[in-house]
Each structure stands twice: as C-alpha cells, then as structure tokens.
Amino acid sequence: MAQDSFLHLARPLGPVQIGTQPSTAPLNVSVQPQAIFAILDHSLRRPQDQERVIGTLLGVRSEDGTEVEIRNCYAVPHTETQEQVEVDMDYQKQMLQLHLRANPKEVLLGWYATSSDLNTFSALIQNFYGQQGDGTWPHPAIHLTVSTVPGKDIEAKTYISAPVGVTAERAADSCLFIPVPHEIKYGEADRSGLELISGAKDREDRSQMLQTDIESLERAIEQVLEMIERVSNYVSNVLDEEAEPSSALGQFLMNTLSLAPKVDAEDIERDFNNHIQDVLLVSYLANTIRTQIDLSNRLATAALTMGTETNTTQESGQKGNQNQKRGNNNNQDRRQQNRPATEA
C-alpha cells in the first residue's frame, strides 16, 4: 500500500446523540492566504518552550455544507504538557462573539494547529470545537494543520473527525481524523502580493520595494514571454522526438489556444498602446494630485506660521504702548508732586 493511502468515508458520523442526524462531510476546503499568514505569525510569536499553537478558524460554508472556505482565524491561548492540555474556553467564546459581530457572514469552521501530529489532545480539542451549542454541530469541525519547521516547505493538511471504532467510554478523548481535500485559493490581487513578498526571501534585509504599474506590467510581460518560450521548446522537442509527448498537456494547450481571440497583430498593438497611454495618464494624474496636496500643506503651514508671527508682533507692540503710557503717567505724577514744593 502506498504511503499516501488513507481511509476516506463519504459520510462520516459525528459525536451524535439519539434522535439527531449527522451532516455530510465537506467535499472541498478552500483556504485563503491571509489565514495561513496569520497562523505563521502566531507561530513566530509563540513562547520558546511551546511546541505548537492553536486557534479558531472562521469562514463561510455552502448551504449543503459540501464547500468550506477558510477566510479568517485568531489565536487561542492554551497550555500543553505530556499529561494534560488546557484551553482557555472563555477567551475562545468571547473572541468568537466579537468576530461574528464584526463579520456576521462568517461562521465557526473549526481549529488549526502548527503541528502535523494527531494525538489524544488533538481529539479532545476536536470534540470541543465540534460539539453542540458552541461548536460547529451539525457540521463537522475542520482541523487545519500547518507545518512550521524551519528550513522546510510549509505543508497544510485538513481533516474532519468521526467516532469510527471508538467506544462510548472514550468518546470524549478519541476520534478518527479523516483527511479531506483542500486548496489554497487566492485571486489576482493576492497573487501579486504573494509574489512581491516572496521576492524578499533572496535579500539579506528581507525587504522589498513596491513596484510601479509600469514595472509590474513589464515583469508580467517578461513572465509571459518566458512561459511561451518554455512551451515552444517543449513542442519543438516533441516534434523532434527528443521528449515524450503528453496527451493531457497537448489537450490543455489546444484548449488554451482556442480561447485566444482572433484579432490581427495591428489591433493587438493598438490596444496595447492605448492601455499604456491609460496607465501613463493615471500615473501622471496621481503625481499631479500628490504635488497639489503637498503644495497645499506647505501653504497652509506657511500661513499658520506667518499668522503666529503677526500676532506675536502685535502683542509686543501693544505691550510697548502700554509700557510707554505707564511711563508718561508716572512722569506726570512726579511733576504734580514737585510743583507744590516749588511754590512753597
């Protein structure tokens, strides 16, 4: 039997009670990149004596429960030793209420751990998240494991649980973890951000400068040209009988070429030039607005500074006039005091 073989049940049972109906297992689990980043950040901030960290998974679920998308997550404090595990359940409930209040469309999906090991403690936590009331019941809880071993690739796995072959006495701390298929789902904007972040791994300072629209377009064109050259070399090698042909790859190339619009090269060049002009116009307008905002801020600062200096000068002049008036009054008083003495 191969190492990657496993038992897969289409409809696994959950921790049910008499009179309740279990739900079907999700057929596919989608994970957003921001959830993976949050889990990795939580792992980096863990204490040195803690082997793994756990947290709660949030996201959306289809009406029939067959599709699950993990969009968000948050850390849950816990302590784990060889004899026992303690999870802050009050913190978990309060944070869940706050997150659901901020994102009403999201629901509780399950929990994550930064370790691929599945033990008795994992079963305890899994049953806690899959229970009735505060858990995911009647849907099975999703368990996401993310390996964070330094120097190795990040590997994610998703599981659900079922009490297959578990006795009633050990139902609370035992369950069967069943792997379910999953995929890392991201859009074009997420892909651009991931490519930008991944570019910092080859730099010593682990930093990456943001690219302008023109630079991003140039990089995208270079990548497309590299892929076209790679495909062209493969087709040439197949025609020259230097490489083994692949019917699946050939069908994929045919389907891709059939999607290409049938336009002339002149039309493509004209549309491309129009797109370049639009990009340059947007960049020029953005720089103009930025310059105007900077100039407005400087004028406002200069006006405020000049107004403060004028007020200070006026106050100094008023104080000088008041002192002069006081000096004149004192001289008049002295003259009046000396006048009777002279007459006497």
Backbone torsions as a table, in degrees:
resi	resn	phi	psi	omega
1	MET	NA	139.1	-178.8
2	ALA	-69.0	159.3	-178.1
3	GLN	-71.0	-28.5	-177.7
4	ASP	-89.8	8.4	178.3
5	SER	-77.5	145.3	178.9
6	PHE	-154.8	161.7	177.8
7	LEU	-80.6	125.0	179.8
8	HIS	-120.7	122.7	177.8
9	LEU	-107.0	130.8	-178.2
10	ALA	-71.1	-34.9	-178.6
11	ARG	-131.6	77.4	-179.8
12	PRO	-74.2	149.7	179.4
13	LEU	-86.6	151.8	175.4
14	GLY	-106.3	-179.5	178.4
15	PRO	-70.5	86.0	-170.9
16	VAL	-95.2	162.7	171.6
17	GLN	-116.5	169.9	-179.6
18	ILE	-66.4	130.3	178.7
19	GLY	92.6	0.4	179.2
20	THR	-106.2	157.6	-176.6
21	GLN	-117.7	120.3	178.2
22	PRO	-72.2	155.4	178.6
23	SER	-96.6	166.9	178.5
24	THR	-76.7	158.7	179.1
25	ALA	-78.0	151.0	176.2
26	PRO	-68.3	137.1	-179.5
27	LEU	-80.5	-27.0	-177.7
28	ASN	-151.0	140.3	179.2
29	VAL	-120.4	125.1	177.2
30	SER	-106.9	137.2	-177.5
31	VAL	-121.1	127.9	176.7
32	GLN	-80.4	147.0	-179.1
33	PRO	-61.1	-34.3	-178.7
34	GLN	-63.4	-29.1	176.1
35	ALA	-68.5	-41.5	177.6
36	ILE	-63.6	-41.9	179.0
37	PHE	-63.1	-40.8	178.7
38	ALA	-63.9	-38.4	178.4
39	ILE	-66.9	-43.2	178.6
40	LEU	-64.7	-39.1	177.3
41	ASP	-64.2	-39.7	176.9
42	HIS	-63.4	-38.7	179.6
43	SER	-67.3	-36.9	179.4
44	LEU	-68.3	-27.3	-177.5
45	ARG	-94.6	7.7	-177.7
46	ARG	-75.7	157.0	174.9
47	PRO	-63.5	154.3	-176.4
48	GLN	-66.8	-29.8	-178.9
49	ASP	-85.9	4.3	-178.7
50	GLN	-104.0	123.2	-175.7
51	GLU	-75.1	-38.5	-177.8
52	ARG	-143.1	161.7	175.9
53	VAL	-124.0	156.1	-179.5
54	ILE	-128.9	165.2	178.8
55	GLY	-167.9	179.6	-175.9
56	THR	-103.4	141.0	178.1
57	LEU	-102.7	134.3	177.6
58	LEU	-126.0	154.6	179.2
59	GLY	172.0	-152.5	-178.4
60	VAL	-123.7	154.8	179.9
61	ARG	-133.7	140.1	178.7
62	SER	-67.1	166.8	-176.7
63	GLU	-63.5	-37.9	179.3
64	ASP	-86.8	-3.8	177.1
65	GLY	78.6	8.7	-178.0
66	THR	-89.2	-14.9	179.3
67	GLU	-124.2	128.9	-179.0
68	VAL	-129.2	134.9	178.7
69	GLU	-125.1	116.0	179.4
70	ILE	-86.4	115.3	-176.7
71	ARG	-110.5	-28.6	-171.7
72	ASN	-145.4	164.8	177.5
73	CYS	-162.5	163.2	174.9
74	TYR	-149.6	154.1	-175.7
75	ALA	-78.1	149.8	176.7
76	VAL	-127.0	123.2	179.6
77	PRO	-64.9	141.3	176.5
78	HIS	-159.0	155.2	175.2
79	THR	-123.3	138.2	-174.5
80	GLU	-138.7	127.8	175.0
81	THR	-124.6	-175.7	179.0
82	GLN	-72.2	-21.7	-177.7
83	GLU	-98.2	-31.0	-173.4
84	GLN	-154.0	168.2	176.1
85	VAL	-136.6	138.0	-180.0
86	GLU	-126.2	127.6	179.0
87	VAL	-117.3	134.0	178.9
88	ASP	-75.3	91.2	-176.2
89	MET	-70.5	-36.2	178.9
90	ASP	-63.0	-42.9	177.2
91	TYR	-61.9	-42.3	179.5
92	GLN	-60.7	-43.9	-178.4
93	LYS	-68.0	-42.1	-179.2
94	GLN	-66.9	-43.5	178.5
95	MET	-65.3	-36.0	178.0
96	LEU	-64.0	-42.0	178.0
97	GLN	-63.4	-41.2	179.3
98	LEU	-65.3	-43.5	-179.4
99	HIS	-67.1	-40.4	179.0
100	LEU	-69.4	-28.5	175.7
101	ARG	-71.6	-37.5	178.7
102	ALA	-76.3	-33.1	179.7
103	ASN	-127.9	84.0	-175.6
104	PRO	-63.8	-23.4	-177.1
105	LYS	-78.9	-15.4	-179.3
106	GLU	-88.1	154.5	-179.7
107	VAL	-132.5	166.2	176.4
108	LEU	-74.4	127.7	-178.3
109	LEU	-110.6	-33.5	-177.3
110	GLY	162.5	-141.1	-175.7
111	TRP	-148.6	164.1	179.4
112	TYR	-126.8	162.2	176.2
113	ALA	-149.1	145.6	-179.7
114	THR	-94.3	48.2	177.5
115	SER	-156.7	141.1	179.7
116	SER	-86.4	-4.0	-179.1
117	ASP	-75.7	136.7	176.3
118	LEU	-117.9	114.8	-176.4
119	ASN	-132.3	-166.1	-179.4
120	THR	-64.6	-37.1	178.7
121	PHE	-65.1	-36.5	176.3
122	SER	-62.8	-37.5	177.9
123	ALA	-66.2	-39.6	177.7
124	LEU	-61.2	-47.3	-179.3
125	ILE	-66.8	-38.3	178.9
126	GLN	-62.3	-43.5	178.4
127	ASN	-67.0	-31.6	177.4
128	PHE	-66.2	-42.7	-179.4
129	TYR	-75.7	-23.8	-178.6
130	GLY	-97.3	7.6	-176.4
131	GLN	-75.7	168.9	176.7
132	GLN	-78.0	155.4	-179.7
133	GLY	91.1	-91.2	-177.8
134	ASP	-90.2	0.9	-178.0
135	GLY	-101.4	-161.6	-176.8
136	THR	-91.0	0.3	-178.6
137	TRP	-56.0	137.3	12.4
138	PRO	-87.9	4.8	178.4
139	HIS	-91.0	148.5	178.8
140	PRO	-71.1	146.4	178.1
141	ALA	-77.1	138.0	178.3
142	ILE	-90.9	131.4	175.2
143	HIS	-112.7	117.1	-179.4
144	LEU	-107.6	123.7	175.7
145	THR	-110.0	133.3	180.0
146	VAL	-126.4	117.3	179.5
147	SER	-78.0	132.2	-178.3
148	THR	-124.5	39.2	179.7
149	VAL	-75.7	125.5	-179.2
150	PRO	-62.1	138.8	178.3
151	GLY	85.0	-2.2	179.8
152	LYS	-121.2	160.0	179.6
153	ASP	-67.9	150.3	178.0
154	ILE	-75.8	126.7	-179.2
155	GLU	-123.1	127.1	-179.5
156	ALA	-115.7	141.7	177.2
157	LYS	-137.9	150.0	179.6
158	THR	-124.6	142.0	-178.5
159	TYR	-136.6	158.3	162.1
160	ILE	-126.6	171.2	-174.8
161	SER	-123.8	156.1	176.1
162	ALA	-152.6	141.6	-178.9
163	PRO	-83.2	51.6	179.7
164	VAL	-80.3	124.0	179.6
165	GLY	72.9	18.3	-179.0
166	VAL	-105.1	132.6	179.2
167	THR	-76.9	161.9	-179.3
168	ALA	-66.8	-29.1	-179.1
169	GLU	-70.1	-28.8	-177.5
170	ARG	-112.2	23.8	-178.5
171	ALA	-68.2	-28.1	-175.8
172	ALA	-74.7	-32.9	-175.4
173	ASP	-116.9	21.8	-179.5
174	SER	-142.2	146.6	174.2
175	CYS	-168.7	162.9	178.1
176	LEU	-102.8	118.5	178.3
177	PHE	-84.7	123.9	-177.2
178	ILE	-113.0	120.6	178.3
179	PRO	-66.2	142.2	175.8
180	VAL	-127.7	149.0	-179.3
181	PRO	-67.3	149.8	179.7
182	HIS	-148.8	166.8	177.4
183	GLU	-150.3	147.3	174.4
184	ILE	-86.3	112.4	-173.3
185	LYS	-104.3	127.7	177.9
186	TYR	-149.5	152.2	179.1
187	GLY	-94.1	-171.7	-179.1
188	GLU	-66.1	-39.9	179.1
189	ALA	-65.5	-41.8	177.7
190	ASP	-65.1	-37.1	180.0
191	ARG	-64.9	-40.9	178.0
192	SER	-62.6	-42.2	178.0
193	GLY	-65.1	-40.1	178.7
194	LEU	-65.1	-41.4	178.1
195	GLU	-64.7	-37.6	178.8
196	LEU	-67.3	-41.7	179.8
197	ILE	-68.3	-40.9	-179.1
198	SER	-65.5	-22.5	178.0
199	GLY	-68.8	-17.3	-179.5
200	ALA	-81.8	-10.2	-177.1
201	LYS	-70.7	-22.5	-179.7
202	ASP	-92.2	2.6	-179.6
203	ARG	-105.3	146.7	-178.1
204	GLU	-69.0	-38.3	-178.8
205	ASP	-84.3	0.0	178.2
206	ARG	55.2	39.4	178.7
207	SER	-125.1	157.4	-178.8
208	GLN	-144.7	130.8	179.5
209	MET	-79.6	143.1	176.9
210	LEU	-71.6	139.5	-178.0
211	GLN	-95.6	148.0	175.7
212	THR	-78.2	173.6	-179.9
213	ASP	-63.4	-39.2	179.8
214	ILE	-65.6	-42.9	179.1
215	GLU	-65.2	-39.7	177.8
216	SER	-64.4	-41.3	178.0
217	LEU	-64.4	-41.2	178.8
218	GLU	-63.5	-41.4	179.2
219	ARG	-65.9	-40.2	179.2
220	ALA	-63.9	-40.7	179.0
221	ILE	-65.0	-40.1	178.4
222	GLU	-63.7	-39.3	178.0
223	GLN	-65.9	-39.8	178.0
224	VAL	-64.0	-41.7	178.9
225	LEU	-64.2	-38.9	177.7
226	GLU	-64.4	-41.2	179.0
227	MET	-66.8	-40.2	178.1
228	ILE	-63.5	-41.2	178.7
229	GLU	-65.3	-38.6	178.9
230	ARG	-64.8	-43.0	179.0
231	VAL	-66.7	-40.2	179.4
232	SER	-62.8	-40.5	178.0
233	ASN	-65.7	-38.6	179.3
234	TYR	-65.1	-44.3	179.1
235	VAL	-63.2	-40.3	178.9
236	SER	-64.0	-40.5	178.7
237	ASN	-66.7	-35.3	177.3
238	VAL	-67.3	-42.1	178.7
239	LEU	-65.6	-33.4	178.5
240	ASP	-86.2	5.6	179.9
241	GLU	60.1	31.4	175.5
242	GLU	-97.2	-12.3	178.4
243	ALA	-135.9	150.1	-179.5
244	GLU	-75.0	131.9	179.1
245	PRO	-73.3	152.8	178.2
246	SER	-127.5	118.1	-179.6
247	SER	-66.7	-35.6	179.6
248	ALA	-66.0	-43.7	179.0
249	LEU	-67.3	-38.6	177.3
250	GLY	-63.8	-40.5	177.1
251	GLN	-65.0	-38.0	178.5
252	PHE	-64.6	-41.5	178.8
253	LEU	-65.7	-38.3	178.1
254	MET	-65.1	-42.0	178.4
255	ASN	-65.3	-36.8	179.5
256	THR	-68.2	-42.8	179.4
257	LEU	-67.5	-30.7	178.7
258	SER	-69.2	-22.9	178.5
259	LEU	-81.0	-14.1	-178.9
260	ALA	-69.3	133.9	179.8
261	PRO	-68.7	143.7	179.6
262	LYS	-88.3	87.1	-179.9
263	VAL	-129.0	159.3	179.1
264	ASP	-76.9	159.6	179.1
265	ALA	-65.0	-33.3	178.9
266	GLU	-65.8	-39.2	178.4
267	ASP	-65.9	-39.8	178.3
268	ILE	-63.6	-42.9	179.4
269	GLU	-64.7	-39.5	178.8
270	ARG	-65.7	-44.0	178.5
271	ASP	-64.5	-37.8	179.1
272	PHE	-65.8	-42.3	177.9
273	ASN	-64.2	-38.3	176.5
274	ASN	-63.4	-39.4	178.1
275	HIS	-65.1	-41.0	178.2
276	ILE	-62.5	-41.3	178.5
277	GLN	-63.8	-38.9	177.7
278	ASP	-64.2	-41.9	179.1
279	VAL	-64.4	-42.6	178.5
280	LEU	-65.0	-38.0	178.9
281	LEU	-65.2	-43.8	178.6
282	VAL	-63.9	-41.5	178.3
283	SER	-64.0	-40.9	179.0
284	TYR	-65.0	-44.1	179.1
285	LEU	-63.6	-39.4	179.2
286	ALA	-64.1	-42.8	177.7
287	ASN	-65.9	-37.5	178.1
288	THR	-64.5	-44.9	178.9
289	ILE	-63.8	-39.8	178.8
290	ARG	-63.7	-39.6	178.1
291	THR	-65.9	-42.1	178.8
292	GLN	-63.7	-41.2	178.7
293	ILE	-64.2	-42.5	178.4
294	ASP	-63.3	-43.2	179.0
295	LEU	-64.9	-40.6	178.4
296	SER	-63.2	-41.2	178.5
297	ASN	-64.2	-40.1	179.4
298	ARG	-67.1	-40.8	177.8
299	LEU	-64.2	-41.1	178.6
300	ALA	-64.3	-39.8	178.1
301	THR	-66.2	-41.4	178.8
302	ALA	-64.8	-42.6	178.9
303	ALA	-63.4	-39.9	178.5
304	LEU	-65.8	-39.0	179.2
305	THR	-67.5	-43.2	178.9
306	MET	-65.2	-39.0	177.6
307	GLY	-63.8	-37.5	178.5
308	THR	-67.2	-42.0	178.7
309	GLU	-65.3	-38.9	178.8
310	THR	-63.8	-44.0	178.5
311	ASN	-63.2	-38.2	178.9
312	THR	-65.6	-40.2	178.6
313	THR	-65.3	-43.3	178.7
314	GLN	-63.0	-42.4	178.3
315	GLU	-63.2	-39.6	178.7
316	SER	-65.5	-40.4	177.9
317	GLY	-64.3	-41.7	178.0
318	GLN	-63.3	-40.6	178.1
319	LYS	-64.8	-38.3	178.4
320	GLY	-65.5	-40.9	177.5
321	ASN	-63.9	-41.9	178.6
322	GLN	-63.0	-40.5	178.8
323	ASN	-66.6	-37.5	178.7
324	GLN	-65.4	-42.4	177.8
325	LYS	-62.5	-40.8	178.3
326	ARG	-63.2	-38.8	178.8
327	GLY	-66.0	-40.2	177.5
328	ASN	-64.3	-42.0	178.5
329	ASN	-63.2	-39.4	178.9
330	ASN	-65.8	-38.2	178.3
331	ASN	-65.1	-40.4	178.2
332	GLN	-63.7	-41.4	178.9
333	ASP	-63.0	-38.8	179.8
334	ARG	-66.5	-39.7	178.6
335	ARG	-63.6	-41.2	179.0
336	GLN	-65.9	-34.6	179.2
337	GLN	-71.1	-34.5	-178.1
338	ASN	-80.2	-22.3	-176.3
339	ARG	-65.5	-45.7	177.9
340	PRO	-63.0	-35.3	-179.7
341	ALA	-65.3	-35.1	179.1
342	THR	-70.2	-42.0	179.2
343	GLU	-64.3	-35.1	179.0
344	ALA	-67.6	NA	NA
